[in-house]
Amino acid sequence: MGNYTISETEIREFCGIVLHRVYYGEKRGGWIESVRNLSDETGDAQVSGNARVWGNARVSGNAQVWGNAQV
């Protein structure tokens, strides 16, 4: 992982899926199922707020998923 980390302790269950809180340094982000959901290869992709990303979804490039979005 490059510009973010995921919490192993700050988790939430959503539709039977365990989601982990994303952190960008000290800044708290949204929720992802695993590192495969959020690219750190290029751009500045971010998941923030109460947004949730799981399954085969992948946020990449300069995409911003925020608010209460579900991907």
N, C-alpha and C positions, 0 to 999 in steps of 0.2 A: 504494500500500500504506500502511496506517495503522500498526497496532501491531506489525508484524513486517517482516522483510526475508528474502529468500531468497539463499542463497550461489550465486554463479556458478562458484565454484571447488571447493566441497565437494559433490561429486556422487557418486551411486551408481546403478549399473544394476540394474534389477529386472525380470525377464521381458521384456527388450529395451527397457524404458522408462527414460529418464534422469530420476532424482529429485534434487531439490535440498534441502539442509539448510535448515530454517527457523530463524530467530533472533528472539527476543523481547527486544530490547535486547541485553544480554550473555548472556542465558539461551539455551542451545542447545535447539532443539526437534527435531521429527521430520523426516519427508521428504515433499515434495510434488512433483508433476510441474510445476505452474505456479501462478501467482497465482490462476487461476480455481478452484483446488481449495480455497482458504481465504478465506472472506469476512472483510472488515475493516469492513463497513458498520455492523453493530450487534452488540451483545453482546461476548463475550470468547472466541470460538471459538479453539481451539488444537489443534495436533498436536504431541505430545511423545514422548519416549522413542525407541523404534525403530519407531514407527508410520509407515505409508506410505499416502498418499492419491494417487490418480492417475485418469486417464481423465475421465469426466463426473461423478465424485464431487465434492461440495462440502460443506465443513464450515462451518456458520454458526450464528448465534445464540450460545448459551452452550455449544455442544457441545464435548466434550473427547474427542479420539481419542488413546489412549496405549498404552503397553506395546508389544506386538508386533502390534497391530491392523493389518489390511489393509482399506482401503476403496476 
